[in-house]
Amino acid sequence: MSPPFDPAKKALIWAASAAICPVAGGVLFALRGADALVVAVWAAGLVVCVLLVVARRTEPEPVSALTWGSALALAGGAAALAVGGDVTLPLAALAPPVVVVSAAVLRPLARRTDRVRSPLVRVRLTWTFAGSYAGLIGFGLMQDLRGLPLIHPDVASLVTLGTMAEIAVAVAIYVLWHGRQSVPNS
């Protein structure tokens, strides 16, 4: 039986994840020129690269975060380029660093509380955050298709965002509760 994170697959994931932010920044630079968003994407790419160097590569949550963040960037970027999305493209470009940082926050939190001490709970919380961010990218795509800006949402947009937030919180609570139930009492 092979380990869940074999070294060859891990190396490919790390390399692809490290390459996504500079590529996304290059695409944004070609589309928008030099502005604050492009600088933010490049800075986020730098954060991801630093986290890649510092993170222990045997831990499952950074690998999971990089996998999901990369997949979100590729899928969201493809959707944004297909519809010419001004909202979706920046959200998709920032997916890898945002999801990686969310997973990186869980490790110090695990040292302070028993609720996230289990690696399985941390991986599931990373999945929950990545799924929530996928919903945010989908929301950006919805705004692009409707021709609405992100900063001036209508009632339907606010209801959608509120529902997405409620679902994300409910899933996170379930993951934490289920993780607490599976940990034996000591």
Secondary structure, DSSP 4 states (H G I P E B T S, - for coil): ---SS-HHHHHHHHHHHHHHHHHHHHHHHHHH-SSHHHHHHHHHHHHHHHHHHHS-TT-HHHHHHHHHHHHHHHHHHHHHHHHT-TTHHHHHHTHHHHHHHHHHHHHHHHHH-GGG-SHHHHHHHHHHHHHHHHHHHHHHHHHHHHT--SSS--HHHHHHHHHHHHHHHHHHHHHHHHHHHHSPP-
